[in-house]
């Protein structure tokens, strides 16, 4: 896969356009996000029905209820949802593509590292290969610990 600079510039311009068109969007911190009640599927149906009934019976509505504001919020909610869903699908495809690209890069790098291990010594690349091998040091310790755990789990003991 290749992404030419012109295509990336077009994507960046489209993102900038979205950001400037959606300045009303808010960002919640983690604490606020967890404190707010969520409108799930059942709650959404409840909210729609309740607001509809109250809108049809204005005589029971106290002006402090701010019904027009709630109806405007619901309309904005309905307008944002399909666009968020489209962007979410696009983001998932981007994440899947990143995963696939990273996997391809890692597979090639591991194969190249294997070649360096085999033929790098005769080419004067041993110190470079050793530097690259730092990535695997923690794995060696984890494998040894896993092997120790497996041996203990099988009831085998080392005789001293």
N, C-alpha and C positions, 0 to 999 in steps of 0.2 A: 504494500500500500504506500502511496505517496500523496502528500498534500502540498501542492504548489503554493508558493507565497501568495499568489493572487486569490486563490480559494480561501486561504486562512485570513487574508485581509477582508474578504467579503463576509466571512463568519464573524470576525471581530466587529465589523461595522454593523452587522445585524444584531449582535449582542448589545452593542452600545446603543443602538436604536431602541431595543427593548428596554434597556435600563432607563433611558431618558423618557420613554413613553409610560413607564410604570413607576414613576417617582412616588406614587401614593402607597406603594407596598411598604409594609413595616417589617422590622426585624425584631424578634423577641429574644430576650436572653433565656437561658435554660430554666431559670427559676420561674419566670413568668409563663413560659411554655408549659411547665408541669402544673402550675396553679390553675390555669384556665380550664373551665369545663369544655369538653369536646362535643361537637355536634356530629355524632355518628349517624348511621342509616336510620335507626329507629327514632333518634332524637330529631333528625331532619324532617321526617314525616310528621312528627308531633309539632314541630315548630311551624311548618308550612300550614298545617290544618288549623292550628291555634291562631296564627296571624290572619289567616283567611276569614275565620269566624269572627274575630274581633274587628277586622276591617269592614265586614258586612253588617256589623252591629255597633256603630260608633257611639250609640247612646250609653253603652256600658264602659266606654274607654275613658279613663282619667287622662287628661292632657299630659300629665307627668310621665305617662308610659312611653312616650316618644315612639309611637307606632310608625309614623312616616320614616323615621330614621331606621327602624328595624326592617321595614319593607325595602328601603333603599339598600341596606346591607345585604338583604337576601337577593336582590336583583344583581348587585355587584358579585356576590358569591356565585350566582348562576352564570354570570358572564366570564368570571375567571376560571371556573372549573374545567371547561373543555380545553382552554388554552394551556392550563397547567398540565392536563393529561397529555396533550401533544408534546409539550416540552419534556415531561417526565419520560415518555417513550423515547424521545430523541436522546435524553441523558442516559437512559439505560443502554441504548445502542452504542453511545460513546463509551460507556464504561465497559461493555462487552468487547468493543473493538480495542480499547486500551489493554484489556486482559489478554486478548488474543495476540496483539502485537508484542506485549511484554513476554508472553510465553514463547513466541517465536524467537525473540531476541535472546532470552535465557537459554533456550535449547541450543541455539547456535554458539553462544558464548561457552556453554558447558562442553560442547563438542570441541571447540577451539582450545579450551583449557586442557582437555584430554590429549589433544595433539601436542600441546606445549609440554605436558608431562612426559610424553613418549619421546619426542624428538627435540625438545627445547634444550636439553643438556648439551647436546653436540653442537648446538647453534649459539651457545653463550647466553642463553636466556634463563638459566636456572634461578638467578636472583629475582628476575621479573616474575617468573612462575611462582616462586615462593611468596612474593608479595601478594600475588593474586590469591594464593591459597589461604590467606588470612580469613577469607569469607567462610571457609569450611572448618576452621578450628573449633568453633562452638559446637558444630554438628558432631565432631568426633567425640567431644566430652558427653554430649547428649546420647550418642549411640552407646558409648561405654556404660553410661548410667542405665540406659534401657536394657542393655545386655545383663548388667548386674541385677536389675529388677527382675528380669525374665528368669535368670538362674535362681534367684531367691524364691520366685513364685512357683517354680517347678520342684521345689524342695531339695534341689541339689546344693551341696555344700562343698567347699574346698577343704581338703584335708591338709593340715599343716604339718 
